[in-house]
Amino acid sequence: MTSGTKIKTIATFLALTTAIISGTNNFLAKIAATTLGSPIAYTTLKNSVVALLLLGLIIICGRWREIARLNRRQKLILLAIGVIGGSIPFALFFTGLTMTSALNAAFIHKTLFIWVAILAIPLLKEKISRWQWLGIIAIFAANLLLGGFRGFEFNLGELMILGATILWAIENIIAKKALAELSMLTVVGARLIIGSILLISYLVLTKSLPNPATLSSVQWGWTLLTSLLLLGYVLTWYAALKRAPATYVATLLVPATLVTNALTAIFLTHTFTWLQSLSVALFVVGLILMIRFALSAPAKLLTTEQTLNHSHGRTASLH
């Protein structure tokens, strides 16, 4: 196996792991967000826990030295990631999640790859082959079969989730550029640490900051569980994004809807229809086309080697 193929294989594994974590978290977050009453308070507490864990990793892995060397442009890029990716969309998403179903929220969020492709093709010069487009169409069709627009009400909650998804797509583009010259841990840390500070500031200004000491063991349990899932999500997602094109990584996140649907069928509806079986088949076909393209495409289409070369050798430690 060549080094290029190995990198692509790792990126594929990381992206699919992110999809599993995301699908599980979407299912659990619907329950967890209601335990604290305020969805913004919940997401702030959850993100703050992850921010503290990332801060510890940054110190342990010595990434504070990289942060100390940041120039003005890099600081502005990280600030943008914190605002666009780590604060506003979280508030929008989890507020919207309390107004719609977990499956609809997952479906809307998994249109992320469409918005990423719209932005990445002109801004990052990423290319998508016809085989990759066939894979994307199959995955999107599978997603439609899991619920589609039949269950949509186009209410405020769904619009808030769509707004959050578009902001996260913009973050993907900014983060992809940042990861070309900065370590993954530094970029992820900026996303959650800056984002958490902004969310906490908002709650302080609106006098709605919860007192952690008053939370019950059940509330803390849900918060810590979803915090660990979020930590796994951002680490695997950014690690994949560092190694592969934004369009490819975003597309491989779409099967998260399948995970959410499977958990819903097992624990809530207790049903699995023939349409769901067909959607599984389409997901498999789409993923095979996408992954086969990734492993056989030339480096110039995947930009993996270019990304790693721009990292100036800063690929050691936690990537």
KAGIGI-V673027 format. One record per residue. N is the residue number from 1. RES is the residue in one letter. PHI is phi in whole degrees, 0 to 359 (* if undefined). BURIAL is # if it has 9 or more other ideal C-beta (glycine too) atoms within 8 Angstrom, else .. D_FIRST is the distance of its C-alpha to the first C-alpha in whole Angstrom. Layout:
# KAGIGI-V673027
N_RES_PHI_BURIAL_D_FIRST, N_RES_PHI_BURIAL_D_FIRST
This chain:
# KAGIGI-V673027
1_M_*_._0, 2_T_288_._4, 3_S_298_._7, 4_G_296_#_8, 5_T_294_#_6, 6_K_297_#_6, 7_I_297_#_10, 8_K_295_#_11, 9_T_296_#_10, 10_I_298_#_12, 11_A_299_#_15, 12_T_296_#_15, 13_F_300_._16, 14_L_296_#_18, 15_A_295_#_20, 16_L_291_#_20, 17_T_296_#_22, 18_T_300_#_24, 19_A_298_#_25, 20_I_296_#_26, 21_I_296_#_28, 22_S_297_#_30, 23_G_297_#_31, 24_T_294_#_32, 25_N_293_#_34, 26_N_300_#_35, 27_F_292_#_37, 28_L_283_#_38, 29_A_296_#_39, 30_K_301_#_42, 31_I_284_#_44, 32_A_296_#_43, 33_A_296_#_44, 34_T_275_._48, 35_T_287_#_48, 36_L_265_#_49, 37_G_85_._51, 38_S_266_._50, 39_P_295_#_47, 40_I_290_#_46, 41_A_296_#_47, 42_Y_297_#_45, 43_T_293_#_42, 44_T_294_#_43, 45_L_296_#_44, 46_K_298_#_40, 47_N_294_#_38, 48_S_293_#_41, 49_V_299_#_39, 50_V_295_#_36, 51_A_299_#_37, 52_L_294_._38, 53_L_296_#_35, 54_L_293_#_33, 55_L_299_#_36, 56_G_297_._35, 57_L_295_#_31, 58_I_300_#_32, 59_I_291_#_35, 60_I_298_._33, 61_C_275_#_29, 62_G_74_._32, 63_R_286_#_31, 64_W_297_._35, 65_R_293_._34, 66_E_296_#_32, 67_I_297_#_35, 68_A_294_._38, 69_R_266_._36, 70_L_299_._36, 71_N_271_._38, 72_R_298_._40, 73_R_298_._38, 74_Q_295_#_35, 75_K_297_#_38, 76_L_293_._39, 77_I_296_#_35, 78_L_293_#_35, 79_L_297_#_39, 80_A_298_#_38, 81_I_297_#_35, 82_G_296_#_37, 83_V_282_#_40, 84_I_284_#_38, 85_G_254_#_35, 86_G_253_#_37, 87_S_228_#_41, 88_I_304_#_42, 89_P_295_#_40, 90_F_296_#_40, 91_A_298_#_43, 92_L_294_#_43, 93_F_296_#_41, 94_F_283_#_42, 95_T_290_#_46, 96_G_295_#_45, 97_L_297_#_43, 98_T_283_#_47, 99_M_253_#_48, 100_T_213_#_46, 101_S_281_._44, 102_A_297_#_40, 103_L_292_#_39, 104_N_297_#_40, 105_A_298_#_39, 106_A_296_#_35, 107_F_298_#_36, 108_I_298_#_37, 109_H_298_#_34, 110_K_277_#_32, 111_T_280_#_33, 112_L_310_#_31, 113_F_297_#_29, 114_I_294_._31, 115_W_292_#_33, 116_V_296_#_30, 117_A_297_#_29, 118_I_301_._32, 119_L_272_#_32, 120_A_288_#_28, 121_I_298_#_29, 122_P_279_._32, 123_L_271_._31, 124_L_256_#_27, 125_K_60_._27, 126_E_284_#_24, 127_K_243_._24, 128_I_235_#_24, 129_S_284_#_23, 130_R_294_._25, 131_W_291_#_23, 132_Q_293_#_22, 133_W_298_#_26, 134_L_297_#_26, 135_G_296_#_24, 136_I_298_#_26, 137_I_297_#_29, 138_A_296_#_28, 139_I_294_#_28, 140_F_293_#_31, 141_A_297_#_33, 142_A_298_#_32, 143_N_296_#_33, 144_L_297_#_36, 145_L_293_#_37, 146_L_283_#_37, 147_G_177_#_40, 148_G_61_#_40, 149_F_273_._43, 150_R_297_._45, 151_G_269_#_45, 152_F_281_._45, 153_E_250_._49, 154_F_52_._48, 155_N_271_._49, 156_L_299_._49, 157_G_299_#_47, 158_E_292_#_44, 159_L_292_#_45, 160_M_295_#_44, 161_I_294_#_41, 162_L_297_#_40, 163_G_299_#_41, 164_A_297_#_39, 165_T_297_#_36, 166_I_294_#_37, 167_L_296_#_37, 168_W_293_#_34, 169_A_294_#_32, 170_I_298_#_34, 171_E_299_#_32, 172_N_305_#_29, 173_I_292_#_29, 174_I_296_#_31, 175_A_296_#_29, 176_K_301_#_26, 177_K_291_#_28, 178_A_295_#_28, 179_L_291_#_25, 180_A_289_#_24, 181_E_229_._26, 182_L_236_#_27, 183_S_289_#_25, 184_M_300_#_25, 185_L_295_#_27, 186_T_295_#_30, 187_V_291_#_30, 188_V_297_#_30, 189_G_300_#_33, 190_A_298_#_34, 191_R_303_#_34, 192_L_274_#_36, 193_I_289_#_38, 194_I_296_#_40, 195_G_300_#_40, 196_S_294_#_41, 197_I_299_#_44, 198_L_293_#_45, 199_L_294_#_45, 200_I_297_#_47, 201_S_300_._49, 202_Y_297_#_50, 203_L_293_#_51, 204_V_294_._53, 205_L_296_._55, 206_T_268_._56, 207_K_55_._57, 208_S_235_._54, 209_L_287_#_52, 210_P_287_#_52, 211_N_270_._53, 212_P_303_._50, 213_A_292_._53, 214_T_269_._54, 215_L_285_#_51, 216_S_281_._51, 217_S_295_._49, 218_V_294_._48, 219_Q_297_#_47, 220_W_293_#_45, 221_G_299_._43, 222_W_296_#_42, 223_T_295_#_41, 224_L_292_#_39, 225_L_298_#_37, 226_T_288_#_36, 227_S_293_#_36, 228_L_296_._33, 229_L_295_#_32, 230_L_296_#_32, 231_L_300_#_30, 232_G_298_#_27, 233_Y_299_#_27, 234_V_291_#_28, 235_L_292_#_25, 236_T_288_#_22, 237_W_296_#_23, 238_Y_291_#_24, 239_A_296_#_20, 240_A_292_#_19, 241_L_296_#_21, 242_K_290_#_20, 243_R_258_#_16, 244_A_217_#_17, 245_P_299_#_20, 246_A_300_#_23, 247_T_296_#_24, 248_Y_294_#_21, 249_V_297_#_21, 250_A_297_#_25, 251_T_292_#_24, 252_L_287_#_22, 253_L_277_#_25, 254_V_301_#_27, 255_P_300_#_27, 256_A_303_#_29, 257_T_299_#_32, 258_L_297_#_31, 259_V_295_#_31, 260_T_301_#_34, 261_N_294_#_35, 262_A_296_#_34, 263_L_294_#_36, 264_T_296_#_39, 265_A_294_#_39, 266_I_287_._39, 267_F_259_._41, 268_L_243_._44, 269_T_275_._44, 270_H_59_._43, 271_T_226_._42, 272_F_218_._39, 273_T_272_._40, 274_W_292_._39, 275_L_295_._38, 276_Q_293_#_36, 277_S_296_#_34, 278_L_295_#_34, 279_S_295_#_32, 280_V_299_#_30, 281_A_298_#_29, 282_L_294_#_29, 283_F_301_#_26, 284_V_297_._24, 285_V_299_#_24, 286_G_298_#_24, 287_L_294_#_21, 288_I_299_#_19, 289_L_297_#_20, 290_M_295_#_19, 291_I_290_#_16, 292_R_298_#_15, 293_F_298_#_16, 294_A_297_#_14, 295_L_281_#_10, 296_S_251_._12, 297_A_288_#_14, 298_P_293_._14, 299_A_301_#_14, 300_K_294_._18, 301_L_277_#_19, 302_L_265_#_17, 303_T_57_#_18, 304_T_294_#_16, 305_E_296_#_15, 306_Q_297_#_19, 307_T_298_#_20, 308_L_291_#_18, 309_N_295_._20, 310_H_286_._23, 311_S_285_#_23, 312_H_57_._24, 313_G_80_._22, 314_R_275_._23, 315_T_245_._20, 316_A_278_._21, 317_S_65_._23, 318_L_276_._23, 319_H_276_._21
